[in-house]
Amino acid sequence: MSSNNYVHLRNVEKGRTYWKIKIRIIREWRGVSLTGEKFKGYNLLLLDAKNVRMVGYVPEWLSEKMQKLFTVGKMYTVTNFQVKQYNANDKWRCVNNDRHILFTNNTKAKQIDESEYFIPNNHFDFFEMEELTKLAKQNVYLADAVGVVIRRDNIRLVRNTKLGTDQMQVRMKMTDGKNKINVIFWDKFAEEFQQDIDRNQYEEPLILIIASRKVGVWKEETDICNFSPTAYYINYKHHSVQQLQKLVSQANFCQDINYSNSQPKKPLRLCTVAEIKNFNQDYILQEVVCQVKNKFVENNETWFYPRCTTCYKQIQLVEGNHICIRCKRRVPHPDKKFAICVLPSDKTGDIEIILMDRPVRYAFRKNVFDVLQEYKGKFPTMLKSLENQDYTIKLQILEINIQKQSEMYLATDMFKGFTFHENSLDEETIVKPTEFSAGEPSGSYYHLDNMSET
C-alpha cells in the first residue's frame, strides 16, 4: 500500500493490519464492570472526513502508551491496527457499525495540524423522539438525541432497591416540540452534570444533545439514561441546536416550557384523605403520605395483571392467548404483577387505592407466581389480612386524579403502622429505569391504561 494511500473508515476491513486512516478522536470512555469498577482498557470514538464513526479499543497493556499518543479533539494519521467484527454478544454499541478497531503495539499515529485537513469536530446520529420506544426493545445499539430541556430537577440521592445502594440522580424532561421524553442521569455522570450547570451560566433554554444514551421504559414511559459511552453537550454549536433555537422562539413550539429548576418535587408530607381529594394541578406527579385504616380488600379475580416481558406494558387475553398490542406479538409466558384494590379511610373520609406490585410483594415477601402456586389460582385469602390494619401509604398523584377527578389513587409504597417523620420517605426507592418498569394501577372495573401519568 502506498504511503499516501489513505482509506476512509467505511472501507477498513478484516484480513490485514496495514491500514492508513485520517481521523479525529471525538470521545473517550472506559467500560464499567457489574461491581462498578472501571476497566483498565478503554475506548476511543473515531470520526473521519466522511462523517463515519468507528470505535477504537485500547487494551489494558497499551493504555499508558496510547494515552500519551492520543488526545481527545485532535486529528491524527493512524497506521497499523487490526479490524475486528462485532459479534452477537457485543451489546450497547455507540455507533451503528458492524466493525471496530483494535490498536496494537505496532500502531503508529501522527498528529495533523488543523490547517492541513478537515474533519468535523463531532457527528451525531439523531433519532426522532417518537422512534425511541422502538430502541427500548433491543440491547444492541445506543443512540443520540437532542431536545429542549423543559423540566430539570436538582441532583438528589435515591435508593436503588435492586442493588441495595444509594445513588445520585438528576431527572429532566426534553422535547423536540412534538414529543417529550424523560432523561435520567445517574451516579458520577449526574454529579458532573450538576456541577457543570452550577458552574456555568448557560443561556436559557438549555438545548441538550445526549450522545450514546441508553433507551428504556419506566412507568410505561420511554426514558433515556447514561451508559459508559454517554456524553452530553449543552447549547452546542451544531445545526440541530440552531434549528431548535429557532423553533423555541415560535409561540406554538411547546406550551409548558419551564426554564428554571422546573416543578421541583414537593417535600413529602402527611395529608388527610380530604386534603388529597382537593389537590390542584400543582400536585400532578407529586407524592404524598396518608395514614389510614384499611377497611376492605376487594375480592375479585383481577388481583394481578399479565405484563409483556419486552415492553412491560399490560397485555390482553385474546382467544386464550396473551397478546401485547404494543409489540404486536403473542407473549407465551407473560410476567405477572400484583394490583390490589383496597378501601382505606381516616377521620376525614374514605379513599380508593390500588396497591401495585412492590408494596404487596414487600408486605408478604412473595411474588404473584408464588401466590398462584400456593392458592391454585383462587383469590388469595392472605390478602384479606390487610383488612382492619393501620398503614402509612405513599401515593403518587396522577394527572387523571386532578384533571378527570378520578377517585382511584396509586400507591407506590406502604408501611404498617402510623410511623412517619417529615421527609423520612422522601428518598425514592426505585431501580435504574432501564432495568425496571412499574405497572400502572388496575382493578376489576378499569384498565391500566386509563391511569397513564402523562
Salt bridges, closest charged atoms under 4 A:
ASP48 OD2 - HIS8 ND1 3.86
GLU64 OE2 - LYS68 NZ 3.92
ASP98 OD1 - ARG99 NE 2.93
GLU114 OE2 - ARG24 NH1 2.96
ASP144 OD2 - ARG53 NH1 3.35
ASP153 OD2 - ARG151 NH2 3.43
ASP166 OD1 - ARG159 NH1 3.15
ASP187 OD2 - LYS432 NZ 3.50
ASP256 OD2 - LYS180 NZ 2.66
GLU287 OE1 - LYS265 NZ 3.21
GLU287 OE1 - LYS394 NZ 3.98
ASP335 OD2 - ARG307 NH2 3.53
ASP335 OD2 - LYS337 NZ 3.64
ASP350 OD1 - LYS295 NZ 3.28
ASP357 OD2 - LYS337 NZ 3.88
ASP357 OD2 - ARG361 NE 2.83
GLU374 OE1 - LYS366 NZ 2.57
GLU387 OE2 - LYS384 NZ 2.99
ASP390 OD1 - LYS293 NZ 3.14
ASP413 OD1 - ARG358 NH1 2.65
GLU428 OE2 - ARG156 NH2 3.22
GLU428 OE1 - ARG171 NH2 3.61
GLU428 OE2 - LYS265 NZ 3.35
ASP449 OD1 - LYS313 NZ 3.01
ASP449 OD2 - HIS447 ND1 3.60
